[in-house]
Amino acid sequence: MTEVMMLIGELSRRTGVSTRLLRYYEEQELLVPDRDSNGYRKYGEDAPAQVEQIRKFIDSGLNSRAIRELMPCLCEKGIRHCGHSRTVLDDGLDRLDRQIAELTSKRELLAEQVDGVAKGPLRPDPS
């Protein structure tokens, strides 16, 4: 049985992801196309699902390195549960938790500044 192959433009149309971004995914080794005799990128029928999973990983806050590490763990039902996938995902959650704590701290500092300004007398804007 012959696998259905598509060019980058078709993959872009099917996924809504620009060709430029698809090339970036290739650069980051997240998406690996075959090449035909003319050097054109040719993607298999599973490429749209791979692009969708990459987008989900990006939307969840994972960086390219983490996504690249998870790509071998992908299967038809999503991510294969293994020690490696668990470690990568836990690291991503830890990084997001640290970022949230940092943003919360910054917000509290800024809120203190807002409260301080609001308590003072209203003065003309500086010019």
Disulfide bonds with the S-S distance in Angstrom:
none
